[in-house]
Amino acid sequence: MDRVDEITVAIEHLPPDEYRRLVDWFRERDQAEWDRQMDADSAAGKLDFLFAEADREFDEGSARDWPART
């Protein structure tokens, strides 16, 4: 059995409160990785096309509020 299998078995035997803590930890870790990747992509100019598209839509008058106003 490899480490992932061992961890999986251990997770399956966690009490609900400890399982919830682990899920929260994974979500926070995943979100932090997402943020790091977005920051790196932005700094590298990989998202510039989104700003250009927004500017173009604004200039054309086709930009809309987001979230939509109700």
HTML snippet that shows the backbone in 3Dmol.js (N, CA, C, O; Angstrom):
<script src="https://3Dmol.org/build/3Dmol-min.js"></script>
<div id="view" style="width:600px;height:400px;position:relative"></div>
<script>
const pdb = `
ATOM      1  N   MET A   1       0.851  -1.172   0.000  1.00  0.00           N
ATOM      2  CA  MET A   1       0.000   0.000   0.000  1.00  0.00           C
ATOM      3  C   MET A   1       0.900   1.239   0.000  1.00  0.00           C
ATOM      4  O   MET A   1       1.821   1.348   0.809  1.00  0.00           O
ATOM      5  N   ASP A   2       0.619   2.174  -0.922  1.00  0.00           N
ATOM      6  CA  ASP A   2       1.426   3.397  -0.969  1.00  0.00           C
ATOM      7  C   ASP A   2       0.859   4.442  -0.010  1.00  0.00           C
ATOM      8  O   ASP A   2      -0.169   4.222   0.631  1.00  0.00           O
ATOM      9  N   ARG A   3       1.541   5.571   0.078  1.00  0.00           N
ATOM     10  CA  ARG A   3       1.156   6.604   1.040  1.00  0.00           C
ATOM     11  C   ARG A   3      -0.239   7.151   0.795  1.00  0.00           C
ATOM     12  O   ARG A   3      -0.983   7.408   1.741  1.00  0.00           O
ATOM     13  N   VAL A   4      -0.599   7.331  -0.475  1.00  0.00           N
ATOM     14  CA  VAL A   4      -1.930   7.859  -0.774  1.00  0.00           C
ATOM     15  C   VAL A   4      -2.999   6.883  -0.305  1.00  0.00           C
ATOM     16  O   VAL A   4      -4.010   7.296   0.263  1.00  0.00           O
ATOM     17  N   ASP A   5      -2.788   5.611  -0.533  1.00  0.00           N
ATOM     18  CA  ASP A   5      -3.748   4.613  -0.052  1.00  0.00           C
ATOM     19  C   ASP A   5      -3.857   4.647   1.468  1.00  0.00           C
ATOM     20  O   ASP A   5      -4.958   4.573   2.013  1.00  0.00           O
ATOM     21  N   GLU A   6      -2.728   4.760   2.151  1.00  0.00           N
ATOM     22  CA  GLU A   6      -2.729   4.831   3.612  1.00  0.00           C
ATOM     23  C   GLU A   6      -3.484   6.061   4.103  1.00  0.00           C
ATOM     24  O   GLU A   6      -4.263   5.990   5.053  1.00  0.00           O
ATOM     25  N   ILE A   7      -3.242   7.177   3.446  1.00  0.00           N
ATOM     26  CA  ILE A   7      -3.928   8.415   3.829  1.00  0.00           C
ATOM     27  C   ILE A   7      -5.422   8.290   3.581  1.00  0.00           C
ATOM     28  O   ILE A   7      -6.232   8.727   4.399  1.00  0.00           O
ATOM     29  N   THR A   8      -5.784   7.695   2.455  1.00  0.00           N
ATOM     30  CA  THR A   8      -7.194   7.508   2.121  1.00  0.00           C
ATOM     31  C   THR A   8      -7.896   6.675   3.190  1.00  0.00           C
ATOM     32  O   THR A   8      -8.991   7.020   3.633  1.00  0.00           O
ATOM     33  N   VAL A   9      -7.271   5.593   3.597  1.00  0.00           N
ATOM     34  CA  VAL A   9      -7.852   4.747   4.641  1.00  0.00           C
ATOM     35  C   VAL A   9      -7.989   5.532   5.938  1.00  0.00           C
ATOM     36  O   VAL A   9      -9.015   5.447   6.614  1.00  0.00           O
ATOM     37  N   ALA A  10      -6.960   6.293   6.286  1.00  0.00           N
ATOM     38  CA  ALA A  10      -7.013   7.089   7.514  1.00  0.00           C
ATOM     39  C   ALA A  10      -8.143   8.114   7.451  1.00  0.00           C
ATOM     40  O   ALA A  10      -8.855   8.312   8.435  1.00  0.00           O
ATOM     41  N   ILE A  11      -8.310   8.759   6.310  1.00  0.00           N
ATOM     42  CA  ILE A  11      -9.374   9.757   6.150  1.00  0.00           C
ATOM     43  C   ILE A  11     -10.741   9.109   6.311  1.00  0.00           C
ATOM     44  O   ILE A  11     -11.635   9.678   6.937  1.00  0.00           O
ATOM     45  N   GLU A  12     -10.899   7.930   5.750  1.00  0.00           N
ATOM     46  CA  GLU A  12     -12.190   7.242   5.851  1.00  0.00           C
ATOM     47  C   GLU A  12     -12.564   6.909   7.291  1.00  0.00           C
ATOM     48  O   GLU A  12     -13.736   6.677   7.585  1.00  0.00           O
ATOM     49  N   HIS A  13     -11.601   6.884   8.174  1.00  0.00           N
ATOM     50  CA  HIS A  13     -11.863   6.536   9.572  1.00  0.00           C
ATOM     51  C   HIS A  13     -11.879   7.750  10.500  1.00  0.00           C
ATOM     52  O   HIS A  13     -11.976   7.598  11.717  1.00  0.00           O
ATOM     53  N   LEU A  14     -11.786   8.945   9.936  1.00  0.00           N
ATOM     54  CA  LEU A  14     -11.815  10.150  10.768  1.00  0.00           C
ATOM     55  C   LEU A  14     -13.212  10.396  11.322  1.00  0.00           C
ATOM     56  O   LEU A  14     -14.210  10.140  10.648  1.00  0.00           O
ATOM     57  N   PRO A  15     -13.274  10.890  12.545  1.00  0.00           N
ATOM     58  CA  PRO A  15     -14.575  11.345  13.057  1.00  0.00           C
ATOM     59  C   PRO A  15     -15.016  12.575  12.260  1.00  0.00           C
ATOM     60  O   PRO A  15     -14.179  13.270  11.684  1.00  0.00           O
ATOM     61  N   PRO A  16     -16.310  12.846  12.224  1.00  0.00           N
ATOM     62  CA  PRO A  16     -16.828  13.946  11.398  1.00  0.00           C
ATOM     63  C   PRO A  16     -16.154  15.297  11.633  1.00  0.00           C
ATOM     64  O   PRO A  16     -15.893  16.017  10.670  1.00  0.00           O
ATOM     65  N   ASP A  17     -15.864  15.662  12.884  1.00  0.00           N
ATOM     66  CA  ASP A  17     -15.258  16.963  13.127  1.00  0.00           C
ATOM     67  C   ASP A  17     -13.838  17.038  12.578  1.00  0.00           C
ATOM     68  O   ASP A  17     -13.436  18.082  12.065  1.00  0.00           O
ATOM     69  N   GLU A  18     -13.083  15.972  12.674  1.00  0.00           N
ATOM     70  CA  GLU A  18     -11.729  15.964  12.121  1.00  0.00           C
ATOM     71  C   GLU A  18     -11.761  15.926  10.594  1.00  0.00           C
ATOM     72  O   GLU A  18     -10.924  16.543   9.934  1.00  0.00           O
ATOM     73  N   TYR A  19     -12.719  15.209  10.045  1.00  0.00           N
ATOM     74  CA  TYR A  19     -12.876  15.188   8.583  1.00  0.00           C
ATOM     75  C   TYR A  19     -13.171  16.591   8.076  1.00  0.00           C
ATOM     76  O   TYR A  19     -12.596  17.023   7.077  1.00  0.00           O
ATOM     77  N   ARG A  20     -14.071  17.316   8.762  1.00  0.00           N
ATOM     78  CA  ARG A  20     -14.428  18.676   8.358  1.00  0.00           C
ATOM     79  C   ARG A  20     -13.208  19.584   8.419  1.00  0.00           C
ATOM     80  O   ARG A  20     -13.023  20.417   7.531  1.00  0.00           O
ATOM     81  N   ARG A  21     -12.370  19.446   9.445  1.00  0.00           N
ATOM     82  CA  ARG A  21     -11.146  20.243   9.543  1.00  0.00           C
ATOM     83  C   ARG A  21     -10.224  19.963   8.369  1.00  0.00           C
ATOM     84  O   ARG A  21      -9.622  20.879   7.809  1.00  0.00           O
ATOM     85  N   LEU A  22     -10.118  18.699   8.002  1.00  0.00           N
ATOM     86  CA  LEU A  22      -9.260  18.338   6.873  1.00  0.00           C
ATOM     87  C   LEU A  22      -9.797  18.909   5.565  1.00  0.00           C
ATOM     88  O   LEU A  22      -9.033  19.433   4.754  1.00  0.00           O
ATOM     89  N   VAL A  23     -11.091  18.811   5.361  1.00  0.00           N
ATOM     90  CA  VAL A  23     -11.708  19.376   4.156  1.00  0.00           C
ATOM     91  C   VAL A  23     -11.463  20.880   4.097  1.00  0.00           C
ATOM     92  O   VAL A  23     -11.114  21.410   3.042  1.00  0.00           O
ATOM     93  N   ASP A  24     -11.641  21.565   5.215  1.00  0.00           N
ATOM     94  CA  ASP A  24     -11.393  23.008   5.249  1.00  0.00           C
ATOM     95  C   ASP A  24      -9.937  23.319   4.919  1.00  0.00           C
ATOM     96  O   ASP A  24      -9.654  24.267   4.186  1.00  0.00           O
ATOM     97  N   TRP A  25      -9.024  22.531   5.451  1.00  0.00           N
ATOM     98  CA  TRP A  25      -7.593  22.733   5.182  1.00  0.00           C
ATOM     99  C   TRP A  25      -7.301  22.569   3.693  1.00  0.00           C
ATOM    100  O   TRP A  25      -6.578  23.374   3.105  1.00  0.00           O
ATOM    101  N   PHE A  26      -7.870  21.516   3.083  1.00  0.00           N
ATOM    102  CA  PHE A  26      -7.646  21.298   1.654  1.00  0.00           C
ATOM    103  C   PHE A  26      -8.216  22.452   0.830  1.00  0.00           C
ATOM    104  O   PHE A  26      -7.582  22.909  -0.121  1.00  0.00           O
ATOM    105  N   ARG A  27      -9.391  22.916   1.187  1.00  0.00           N
ATOM    106  CA  ARG A  27      -9.995  24.026   0.440  1.00  0.00           C
ATOM    107  C   ARG A  27      -9.141  25.284   0.536  1.00  0.00           C
ATOM    108  O   ARG A  27      -8.909  25.962  -0.464  1.00  0.00           O
ATOM    109  N   GLU A  28      -8.676  25.591   1.744  1.00  0.00           N
ATOM    110  CA  GLU A  28      -7.826  26.774   1.922  1.00  0.00           C
ATOM    111  C   GLU A  28      -6.523  26.628   1.138  1.00  0.00           C
ATOM    112  O   GLU A  28      -6.055  27.579   0.514  1.00  0.00           O
ATOM    113  N   ARG A  29      -5.952  25.444   1.178  1.00  0.00           N
ATOM    114  CA  ARG A  29      -4.699  25.195   0.449  1.00  0.00           C
ATOM    115  C   ARG A  29      -4.923  25.327  -1.056  1.00  0.00           C
ATOM    116  O   ARG A  29      -4.116  25.941  -1.754  1.00  0.00           O
ATOM    117  N   ASP A  30      -6.006  24.759  -1.549  1.00  0.00           N
ATOM    118  CA  ASP A  30      -6.321  24.827  -2.971  1.00  0.00           C
ATOM    119  C   ASP A  30      -6.572  26.274  -3.400  1.00  0.00           C
ATOM    120  O   ASP A  30      -6.130  26.693  -4.470  1.00  0.00           O
ATOM    121  N   GLN A  31      -7.282  27.034  -2.563  1.00  0.00           N
ATOM    122  CA  GLN A  31      -7.546  28.437  -2.890  1.00  0.00           C
ATOM    123  C   GLN A  31      -6.257  29.245  -2.909  1.00  0.00           C
ATOM    124  O   GLN A  31      -6.078  30.111  -3.766  1.00  0.00           O
ATOM    125  N   ALA A  32      -5.361  28.968  -1.972  1.00  0.00           N
ATOM    126  CA  ALA A  32      -4.082  29.681  -1.939  1.00  0.00           C
ATOM    127  C   ALA A  32      -3.264  29.374  -3.194  1.00  0.00           C
ATOM    128  O   ALA A  32      -2.612  30.261  -3.744  1.00  0.00           O
ATOM    129  N   GLU A  33      -3.300  28.131  -3.639  1.00  0.00           N
ATOM    130  CA  GLU A  33      -2.577  27.758  -4.865  1.00  0.00           C
ATOM    131  C   GLU A  33      -3.196  28.454  -6.077  1.00  0.00           C
ATOM    132  O   GLU A  33      -2.479  28.935  -6.955  1.00  0.00           O
ATOM    133  N   TRP A  34      -4.527  28.507  -6.120  1.00  0.00           N
ATOM    134  CA  TRP A  34      -5.226  29.206  -7.202  1.00  0.00           C
ATOM    135  C   TRP A  34      -4.810  30.676  -7.228  1.00  0.00           C
ATOM    136  O   TRP A  34      -4.487  31.218  -8.285  1.00  0.00           O
ATOM    137  N   ASP A  35      -4.820  31.313  -6.061  1.00  0.00           N
ATOM    138  CA  ASP A  35      -4.430  32.722  -5.979  1.00  0.00           C
ATOM    139  C   ASP A  35      -2.991  32.924  -6.438  1.00  0.00           C
ATOM    140  O   ASP A  35      -2.697  33.871  -7.168  1.00  0.00           O
ATOM    141  N   ARG A  36      -2.090  32.034  -6.010  1.00  0.00           N
ATOM    142  CA  ARG A  36      -0.683  32.142  -6.404  1.00  0.00           C
ATOM    143  C   ARG A  36      -0.545  32.031  -7.921  1.00  0.00           C
ATOM    144  O   ARG A  36       0.201  32.790  -8.539  1.00  0.00           O
ATOM    145  N   GLN A  37      -1.265  31.087  -8.515  1.00  0.00           N
ATOM    146  CA  GLN A  37      -1.188  30.894  -9.963  1.00  0.00           C
ATOM    147  C   GLN A  37      -1.769  32.089 -10.711  1.00  0.00           C
ATOM    148  O   GLN A  37      -1.215  32.513 -11.725  1.00  0.00           O
ATOM    149  N   MET A  38      -2.882  32.636 -10.218  1.00  0.00           N
ATOM    150  CA  MET A  38      -3.482  33.808 -10.859  1.00  0.00           C
ATOM    151  C   MET A  38      -2.534  35.008 -10.773  1.00  0.00           C
ATOM    152  O   MET A  38      -2.383  35.751 -11.742  1.00  0.00           O
ATOM    153  N   ASP A  39      -1.898  35.196  -9.616  1.00  0.00           N
ATOM    154  CA  ASP A  39      -0.934  36.291  -9.464  1.00  0.00           C
ATOM    155  C   ASP A  39       0.232  36.126 -10.435  1.00  0.00           C
ATOM    156  O   ASP A  39       0.662  37.090 -11.069  1.00  0.00           O
ATOM    157  N   ALA A  40       0.741  34.897 -10.546  1.00  0.00           N
ATOM    158  CA  ALA A  40       1.865  34.639 -11.451  1.00  0.00           C
ATOM    159  C   ALA A  40       1.452  34.870 -12.903  1.00  0.00           C
ATOM    160  O   ALA A  40       2.192  35.481 -13.674  1.00  0.00           O
ATOM    161  N   ASP A  41       0.272  34.381 -13.274  1.00  0.00           N
ATOM    162  CA  ASP A  41      -0.204  34.568 -14.649  1.00  0.00           C
ATOM    163  C   ASP A  41      -0.423  36.044 -14.953  1.00  0.00           C
ATOM    164  O   ASP A  41      -0.093  36.515 -16.042  1.00  0.00           O
ATOM    165  N   SER A  42      -0.973  36.763 -14.002  1.00  0.00           N
ATOM    166  CA  SER A  42      -1.200  38.195 -14.200  1.00  0.00           C
ATOM    167  C   SER A  42       0.119  38.946 -14.355  1.00  0.00           C
ATOM    168  O   SER A  42       0.264  39.784 -15.245  1.00  0.00           O
ATOM    169  N   ALA A  43       1.077  38.640 -13.483  1.00  0.00           N
ATOM    170  CA  ALA A  43       2.379  39.305 -13.555  1.00  0.00           C
ATOM    171  C   ALA A  43       3.098  38.993 -14.859  1.00  0.00           C
ATOM    172  O   ALA A  43       3.879  39.806 -15.353  1.00  0.00           O
ATOM    173  N   ALA A  44       2.833  37.812 -15.418  1.00  0.00           N
ATOM    174  CA  ALA A  44       3.480  37.415 -16.666  1.00  0.00           C
ATOM    175  C   ALA A  44       2.733  37.933 -17.898  1.00  0.00           C
ATOM    176  O   ALA A  44       3.158  37.693 -19.028  1.00  0.00           O
ATOM    177  N   GLY A  45       1.620  38.644 -17.681  1.00  0.00           N
ATOM    178  CA  GLY A  45       0.866  39.207 -18.795  1.00  0.00           C
ATOM    179  C   GLY A  45      -0.089  38.228 -19.455  1.00  0.00           C
ATOM    180  O   GLY A  45      -0.664  38.531 -20.500  1.00  0.00           O
ATOM    181  N   LYS A  46      -0.262  37.066 -18.860  1.00  0.00           N
ATOM    182  CA  LYS A  46      -1.112  36.045 -19.481  1.00  0.00           C
ATOM    183  C   LYS A  46      -2.598  36.399 -19.436  1.00  0.00           C
ATOM    184  O   LYS A  46      -3.400  35.781 -20.136  1.00  0.00           O
ATOM    185  N   LEU A  47      -2.969  37.376 -18.632  1.00  0.00           N
ATOM    186  CA  LEU A  47      -4.377  37.762 -18.511  1.00  0.00           C
ATOM    187  C   LEU A  47      -4.671  39.101 -19.185  1.00  0.00           C
ATOM    188  O   LEU A  47      -5.796  39.598 -19.121  1.00  0.00           O
ATOM    189  N   ASP A  48      -3.675  39.672 -19.820  1.00  0.00           N
ATOM    190  CA  ASP A  48      -3.851  40.982 -20.454  1.00  0.00           C
ATOM    191  C   ASP A  48      -4.971  40.974 -21.488  1.00  0.00           C
ATOM    192  O   ASP A  48      -5.640  41.988 -21.686  1.00  0.00           O
ATOM    193  N   PHE A  49      -5.179  39.842 -22.144  1.00  0.00           N
ATOM    194  CA  PHE A  49      -6.231  39.768 -23.163  1.00  0.00           C
ATOM    195  C   PHE A  49      -7.605  40.028 -22.548  1.00  0.00           C
ATOM    196  O   PHE A  49      -8.500  40.536 -23.222  1.00  0.00           O
ATOM    197  N   LEU A  50      -7.777  39.678 -21.261  1.00  0.00           N
ATOM    198  CA  LEU A  50      -9.061  39.927 -20.605  1.00  0.00           C
ATOM    199  C   LEU A  50      -9.300  41.425 -20.409  1.00  0.00           C
ATOM    200  O   LEU A  50     -10.413  41.916 -20.601  1.00  0.00           O
ATOM    201  N   PHE A  51      -8.250  42.138 -20.028  1.00  0.00           N
ATOM    202  CA  PHE A  51      -8.374  43.585 -19.878  1.00  0.00           C
ATOM    203  C   PHE A  51      -8.646  44.244 -21.224  1.00  0.00           C
ATOM    204  O   PHE A  51      -9.454  45.169 -21.308  1.00  0.00           O
ATOM    205  N   ALA A  52      -7.987  43.780 -22.264  1.00  0.00           N
ATOM    206  CA  ALA A  52      -8.194  44.325 -23.606  1.00  0.00           C
ATOM    207  C   ALA A  52      -9.632  44.083 -24.054  1.00  0.00           C
ATOM    208  O   ALA A  52     -10.263  44.961 -24.643  1.00  0.00           O
ATOM    209  N   GLU A  53     -10.143  42.896 -23.774  1.00  0.00           N
ATOM    210  CA  GLU A  53     -11.522  42.584 -24.156  1.00  0.00           C
ATOM    211  C   GLU A  53     -12.506  43.472 -23.397  1.00  0.00           C
ATOM    212  O   GLU A  53     -13.471  43.967 -23.978  1.00  0.00           O
ATOM    213  N   ALA A  54     -12.268  43.672 -22.119  1.00  0.00           N
ATOM    214  CA  ALA A  54     -13.150  44.531 -21.321  1.00  0.00           C
ATOM    215  C   ALA A  54     -13.099  45.967 -21.830  1.00  0.00           C
ATOM    216  O   ALA A  54     -14.136  46.620 -21.943  1.00  0.00           O
ATOM    217  N   ASP A  55     -11.907  46.465 -22.137  1.00  0.00           N
ATOM    218  CA  ASP A  55     -11.778  47.821 -22.678  1.00  0.00           C
ATOM    219  C   ASP A  55     -12.531  47.952 -23.991  1.00  0.00           C
ATOM    220  O   ASP A  55     -13.229  48.941 -24.217  1.00  0.00           O
ATOM    221  N   ARG A  56     -12.390  46.947 -24.862  1.00  0.00           N
ATOM    222  CA  ARG A  56     -13.070  46.978 -26.160  1.00  0.00           C
ATOM    223  C   ARG A  56     -14.589  46.993 -25.968  1.00  0.00           C
ATOM    224  O   ARG A  56     -15.287  47.770 -26.619  1.00  0.00           O
ATOM    225  N   GLU A  57     -15.101  46.142 -25.083  1.00  0.00           N
ATOM    226  CA  GLU A  57     -16.547  46.100 -24.857  1.00  0.00           C
ATOM    227  C   GLU A  57     -17.044  47.405 -24.239  1.00  0.00           C
ATOM    228  O   GLU A  57     -18.140  47.866 -24.558  1.00  0.00           O
ATOM    229  N   PHE A  58     -16.251  47.997 -23.364  1.00  0.00           N
ATOM    230  CA  PHE A  58     -16.635  49.276 -22.773  1.00  0.00           C
ATOM    231  C   PHE A  58     -16.699  50.351 -23.860  1.00  0.00           C
ATOM    232  O   PHE A  58     -17.653  51.127 -23.922  1.00  0.00           O
ATOM    233  N   ASP A  59     -15.674  50.389 -24.716  1.00  0.00           N
ATOM    234  CA  ASP A  59     -15.642  51.375 -25.799  1.00  0.00           C
ATOM    235  C   ASP A  59     -16.808  51.183 -26.764  1.00  0.00           C
ATOM    236  O   ASP A  59     -17.352  52.160 -27.279  1.00  0.00           O
ATOM    237  N   GLU A  60     -17.197  49.933 -27.012  1.00  0.00           N
ATOM    238  CA  GLU A  60     -18.312  49.635 -27.914  1.00  0.00           C
ATOM    239  C   GLU A  60     -19.669  49.851 -27.262  1.00  0.00           C
ATOM    240  O   GLU A  60     -20.696  49.861 -27.942  1.00  0.00           O
ATOM    241  N   GLY A  61     -19.674  50.023 -25.951  1.00  0.00           N
ATOM    242  CA  GLY A  61     -20.942  50.191 -25.241  1.00  0.00           C
ATOM    243  C   GLY A  61     -21.635  48.885 -24.930  1.00  0.00           C
ATOM    244  O   GLY A  61     -22.800  48.886 -24.533  1.00  0.00           O
ATOM    245  N   SER A  62     -20.945  47.763 -25.103  1.00  0.00           N
ATOM    246  CA  SER A  62     -21.589  46.473 -24.853  1.00  0.00           C
ATOM    247  C   SER A  62     -21.222  45.880 -23.497  1.00  0.00           C
ATOM    248  O   SER A  62     -21.647  44.772 -23.170  1.00  0.00           O
ATOM    249  N   ALA A  63     -20.435  46.610 -22.705  1.00  0.00           N
ATOM    250  CA  ALA A  63     -20.079  46.124 -21.369  1.00  0.00           C
ATOM    251  C   ALA A  63     -21.298  46.224 -20.463  1.00  0.00           C
ATOM    252  O   ALA A  63     -22.103  47.147 -20.586  1.00  0.00           O
ATOM    253  N   ARG A  64     -21.424  45.269 -19.556  1.00  0.00           N
ATOM    254  CA  ARG A  64     -22.531  45.254 -18.607  1.00  0.00           C
ATOM    255  C   ARG A  64     -21.976  45.179 -17.192  1.00  0.00           C
ATOM    256  O   ARG A  64     -20.868  44.691 -16.973  1.00  0.00           O
ATOM    257  N   ASP A  65     -22.757  45.668 -16.236  1.00  0.00           N
ATOM    258  CA  ASP A  65     -22.375  45.538 -14.835  1.00  0.00           C
ATOM    259  C   ASP A  65     -22.357  44.070 -14.445  1.00  0.00           C
ATOM    260  O   ASP A  65     -23.170  43.267 -14.903  1.00  0.00           O
ATOM    261  N   TRP A  66     -21.399  43.749 -13.583  1.00  0.00           N
ATOM    262  CA  TRP A  66     -21.357  42.396 -13.036  1.00  0.00           C
ATOM    263  C   TRP A  66     -20.993  42.499 -11.575  1.00  0.00           C
ATOM    264  O   TRP A  66     -19.985  43.121 -11.240  1.00  0.00           O
ATOM    265  N   PRO A  67     -21.766  41.922 -10.710  1.00  0.00           N
ATOM    266  CA  PRO A  67     -23.019  41.221 -11.037  1.00  0.00           C
ATOM    267  C   PRO A  67     -24.068  42.214 -11.516  1.00  0.00           C
ATOM    268  O   PRO A  67     -24.005  43.412 -11.241  1.00  0.00           O
ATOM    269  N   ALA A  68     -25.022  41.672 -12.235  1.00  0.00           N
ATOM    270  CA  ALA A  68     -26.064  42.525 -12.808  1.00  0.00           C
ATOM    271  C   ALA A  68     -26.824  43.232 -11.687  1.00  0.00           C
ATOM    272  O   ALA A  68     -27.124  42.641 -10.649  1.00  0.00           O
ATOM    273  N   ARG A  69     -27.116  44.465 -11.910  1.00  0.00           N
ATOM    274  CA  ARG A  69     -27.917  45.226 -10.930  1.00  0.00           C
ATOM    275  C   ARG A  69     -29.353  44.780 -11.018  1.00  0.00           C
ATOM    276  O   ARG A  69     -29.889  44.575 -12.107  1.00  0.00           O
ATOM    277  N   THR A  70     -29.970  44.631  -9.875  1.00  0.00           N
ATOM    278  CA  THR A  70     -31.381  44.214  -9.872  1.00  0.00           C
ATOM    279  C   THR A  70     -32.286  45.301  -9.392  1.00  0.00           C
ATOM    280  O   THR A  70     -33.500  45.111  -9.330  1.00  0.00           O
TER     281      THR A  70
END
`;
const viewer = $3Dmol.createViewer("view");
viewer.addModel(pdb, "pdb");
viewer.setStyle({}, {cartoon: {color: "spectrum"}});
viewer.zoomTo();
viewer.render();
</script>
